[in-house]
């Protein structure tokens, strides 16, 4: 059947024909090898496997999917033909690696009733077979892909709901809705096994997203050696049937019966984190109840007399992740209780712990908009040097960021850091604070100095700019008083300034300090950068800094930058990065139509100032 669809496409590659598309000399199409009777099974002990010919068939289907289709009719016919071959063997195909990958790509192209038919077969008459497929390494991905198609529910729904018959509702996504609810029932009946299973837990997490009406990008298996991204995936909201509204509540009730697993099992903990995150986004009142019950459970466990059980849970790999999520999503009263009754007096010890320091960072971030931050700050600031020595820079950075956000304790934070990096005294050392903060090294280590006194060594070039050091300075750049940083920046040599502009971490620092400065302060920094603009423009990172500076600069400052850049026109226009700078700064007009350029820049400056006044 696949051959009938594919035979319509013109052959490529100088007349070469794909094996599964060939025709005999008489013009009659031959059946593909391995597709003659659809997928077949081979027994390997107690587990069935697709035979080699069927695996080849699904590999060719995957190749055909990669080629795309000329129109919807061709695509629909192709999908229907392949699903016909899958029929009766869906579970076998789903649990085969090649078959699973092909089905995952095919389901988004299928209609919702076709997706429902696949789920009907995967679940069996009673839905009891969902468990085996969902907990399979390959099958779980197929079930997830099928669940995610529910996001197309409104696309297939009739525009006039009053005219919908039962048959139309079934064809418009009702059948898929029934299967999602059937799967949810199976999950509820076997919740403890599902949430602890390395593959089944992912199905539960996708189910929670779908019942809540929000999905993220499809899950992909991590490759060995690949770095995991800690950035939360972007979720897309969609309309859901009314039944999902009630089912989400029922499912969360069942999951809460197994909350004990969330503090001992990292896989189960991830499920609970997803549950809380989805409910916070889509069902805030339900989330508030779940957060309260979760905290009640965590604080009710037995611990040493006079010691809060949270102090134990915060140091555990599985439960600490759950507590992080609870803290991020909690409201003011819960956060205040969390700190006052359980953590007060223990923050520095927790910040020094290799695991517990992460929930402390979340608590510091969450408290920034409340008065309780003042108490957290007063406690944490006592241990800044010890935390620095432990290498838990995330705590220090977050403390600075919360000071910037709240507008509180900024002077104390700055003075504390100056003392911690040994550049508060004598006064001559203040000008070295920027390199020290960016490198996270004390004065003696950075300048290789063993003496407490002594003049500043300007012979040490700017080096060792690190990620957390960059973030720290970016947070400090948002403080109301940042004269120490700006004085230190102006003390850097031109070579150091160029290093800063072209460094992956340093470029963000320079951009932040320049763009947050006043016109007068920015002018002083730009004066120090004169002679470096061409080199910055010809760098991937430097050109971005230059563009950010340009966007915040006054007309006269732009004119000074342009005046220097146009002297190297040929170099700029031939460089892969600088040519964008040439275009964005309209430097051709600056050279040939100066008055027109001046008029445009003045207009932009007035517009920017107007928007700035409105925002303030």
C-alpha positions, 0 to 999 in steps of 0.5 A: 500500500505504501508503494501505491502512494510513493509511486506518484512521486517523480523519481530523483537522482538521474533515474535511480529508483528506490528499491521499495518504489521499483516497478517491473518492466511490464509497468506493474508495481511489485509489493515491497519486501518485508511489507507484504503481510505487514509487521511480523513478530519473532519470539526471543524468549518471552518477548516478541520482536519485529522481524528484520523485514518489518523493521526495514519497512518502518525504516523506509517509512521514516525515510519517506516521511523525511521527504515530505508530501506534495499535498494533504491528500497524498499525506493522508493516503500515506498515513492511512496506508501505514496505519493499516499495516500497523493495525493488529500489531500496534503494541509490537511496533510501538515497542520496537525501536525503529517502529517506535520512532516511525510512529512518533513521527506519524502520529502528528500527521494522523487525524485525532480519530486515527490516533485514538485507534492506535491508543485503543489497540495499545490499551486493549479492550479494558485499557489494561495493556497501557501499563506494559506499553507505557513502561517500555523504553520505546512504547512510552515515547509512542504513548506520549506522542499520542497524548500530545496530539490532544493539543489539536482538539479544538482544531478538529472541533466544529465551530458551532457546538450546538449542532454537534452530534455524537458521531461528529464529537467522536470524529472530532476528538471525542474518541481520543478524549475517551482514550486519554481518560482510559489511560489516566484510569490505568495510571490511577490504578497503578500509580505507585508503579507508574511514578517510580518507573523510569519510562512510565513516569514520563508518560504520567508527566505528559498525561498531567500536562495534557490534562492541564492543557499545556504541552512542552516540546517533545521529549528526546532521549539524551545521547551519551555525553550530551550536556543536559539543559537546566532551562525549563521548557516553554509550554504551549497552552491549549483548550481541553474538554471539560472532562479533563478538568475533573480528571486532573483533580482526581489524578492529583488526589491519587498521586498525593496518596503516594507522596511518601515516594516523592521524598525517597525516589528521584523519578517519583519526585520529578512527577510531583514537580510536574504535577505542581508546576502544571497546576500552578500554571493552569489550576492555581487554587488546586496548586495552593492546596497541593503545596500546603498538603505537601509541606504538611507531609514533609514537616510531619515526618519524625526527626531528632527532637527539636530538629525540623525534618525539613533540615533532613529532606533539604540535604537529600537529592530526591526530596530537595528537588521537590522542595525547590519546586514547592518554594518557587511556587509557594505564596507568601504565608507558606514561605514565611512559615517555611523559614520561620518555623523550620529554617531560621538559624540554619541558613548558613549551614544549609548554604554550605551543604552541597545539595541544600544550597540549591533550595536556599537559592530558590528561597532567597529568590522567592523572598525578594518581593517580601519583607522576610527577605531582610531577615534572610539577608541578615542571616546569610550575609554572616556566612558570605566568606564561608560560602565563597570558600565552599564554592557555592557561588549560586547562593552569593549571586542570588543574594545579590540579585535579590538585593537588586530586585528588592532594592534593599540591603544593597550597601551592606551587600557591596561592603560585605563583598569588598571585605570578602575579596579583601579589597575594602582596605586600604582605599587604593584597593577599591579600584580592583574590585571589578576584576576580583568579582569577575574572577571570584579571586581575593586580592592576594590570589589575583595579584599574587601578593602576600602583603596586606599593604602595598600599591595596586599591581597594574601588571596583571592582565585581566584573566579568569572571568567566570560565569558566576563572577559575570552574573554577580557583577551583572546583579551589582550593576543594577544597584542604585550605588555602583560607583565602585564598579564604574571606577574600577572599570575606568581603571582597566587598561585598553587591553583589559577592556578589549579582553572584557568585550570579547569574552563570553562571560565578560561581554555581558558585564561590559554591556550591563555596566554601560547600558545601566549607566547615566549618559555622563557615566556612559560617556566616560566609559566610551571615552576609555573604549575609543580605539577599540570599536573596530575590533569589537565590531569584528567580533561575534561577542564584541559586536553584540556589546557594541549594538547594545551600547549603540541602542542606549547611547545618545546622539553625540555618543553615536556620532563618536562611535560612527566617526571611528568606525567609518575610517575602516569601511572596507574592513567592516563591510567585508567582516562577517560580524561587522557588516551587520554593525555597518548596516544597523548603524546606517554608516553608509548614510553617516558618510554620504548623507550626514544630515539625514543620518543625524535627523534619523538618530535624533528622532530615534533618541526622542522616541526612546526617551518618550518610551523611557518616561512612560515606563518610569 
